């Protein structure tokens, strides 16, 4: 079933590596009939595995370019990536932010040190369960 909305949104699912971003996103996307961009897949397509500050900034802008394309063509879009700093989140400019705050440390020490907890989020997930995606989708669709 195709869904068409008057308002479309750019949704960021962010958090430390291993927090469940991709797991949540793959369940959320069909409920919103949304496009989906995963950071690792886009990095692979660009052959850009630079995790320096400049590389992370470039990645946040790359993710925004793809997300903005989908949104400008009338589609919801969900992007899952670490988006570790205030700057990278500002670069991406999400309409909705879902923070997967389910772990205290990820598997990459440099990312753990760099990661800044976001100040403003729409959904703050502290414990994963099998229904988070359904609840989030319902709340997002109420906003359209």
Secondary structure by P-SEA (a helix, b strand, c coil): cbbbbcccccccccccccccaaaaaaaaaaaacbbbbbaaaaaaaaccccccaaaaaaaaaaaaaaaaaaaaabbbbbbbcccccaaaaaaacccbbbbcccccccccaaaaaacccccccccccccccccaaaaaaaaaaaac
